[in-house]
């Protein structure tokens, strides 16, 4: 009985390998492209007499605020692009390390599984028995559904963090739109609160926003690849690319601040709708998993009888 339990446990852990390998391959491509782009931006900054290291130290919110108060005169678009890409690459490399560790663990589980198959005469001998074959088939289906649920959970968690980030950013913008004096006093006022816990928390969330959007799109693509859900990504892509291609211009033109606010209000609506869709599919898979686990338990009891 313990041998079969161990076999099923190891099989479930190794089942995730192919999806992690696919995601890891995408990481390599995305990181390589991002590194090449960052190198180009770094050279352009240095040629313009701007120190990338100084930009690295600057808070993202302060940079965005400076774009707004100086109408882009003190922060050119290249600095904005560099800062976004710098943080994106930082978080991507952290995520890649996490997936590499998961793959290393799975390789270890595969070795354990092979060893168990060599040593586990009971499992080998009974593989041809119909009851055990049925148990393994049900277990494989359960593993498939659990993996889908994990992917959905990952997307749900990303959305919740993005919603929190957008909410925090919207509060900052709401406060800024009421200021009518964009001189050094206003900038000094902002810098005076950069050490507060609230600012640091908001800075961290906003700094991760571009990366979180990137991660969510990759997760949703994987969900579409691995399931038949076929989630429509177009509207979300447009919102994500707004940060990359249009937010700078809207921050620079103070009269366009309304566009920033509109995006900050529209973003949560799209994400909340997507969140509801993902939760609906998750509940559906949980019900399917419950039925399969019941059937598995009955088959397991027959196998060990």
C-alpha positions, 0 to 999 in steps of 0.5 A: 500500500505504501509503495503504491502511495509513494508511486502515485505521489512521485508521478504527480510531482513529475507530471508538471515537468513538461509545462515547466520546461515549456515555460522555462524555454519562454524565459530564456527567449524573453530574458535574452531579448530583454537583455539585448534591449537593455544593453542598447538602452544603456549604451544610448544613455551613456552616449547622452551623458546619463548614468544608468546606475543613477537611474537604477537608484531612483524610485519609479514613482519619483521618476513618473512624478518628475515626468509629470511636473517637468513635462518630460524635460528632466526625464526623456523617454529613454529613461522611462523605457530603461527603468521599466525594462530594468525592473522587468528583467530583474523580476524575470531573472528571479522567476527563472531561478524559481523555475530552475529550482522546480525543474531540479526538484522534478529531476530528483523526483524522476530518479526516485520514481525510476528507482521505485519502479525497479525496486517495486515488484508489486507495482511492476507485476500489477501494472497489467491488471485492469484495476491498477491500470484504471487507477493510474489512468484516473490518477493521470487525469487528476494530475492534469486537472490539478495542474490546470488549477495551479495555473488558474491560481497563479493567474488569479494571484497575479490579477489580485496583486495587479489590482492592488498596484493599480489601486495604489497608483490611482490614489497617487494620481488622484492626489497629484491631479489636485495640485496646481503648483508644480514647482520645486516645493511640490517635488520636495513634498513628494521626496519628503514622504518617500521614506514612509511605509505607505510610499515604499509599499506603493513603490514596490507594487508599482515597480512590479506592475509591468512585470506582473502584467507580463507574467499574467499574459504568459500564464494566460497563454499557457492556460490557453495552450494547456486547456480548451478555455481560450481566454481572450487576451486582446483587451488586456494586451492593449492595457498592458502595452499602454504602460509601455507605449503611451503612459509616458506621453500622458504623464508628460502632457499634464492636460492628458492626466485624465487619460491616465485616470481613465486607464486606471479606472478601466484596468480594474474593470477588465481584470475583475471580469477576467478574475471572475472568468478564471474563478468560474473555471477553477470551480468547474475543475475543482468539481471534476477533481472531486469526482475523480478523487472519489473514483480513485479512492475506490480503485485504490482500495480494490488494488490493495485488497 
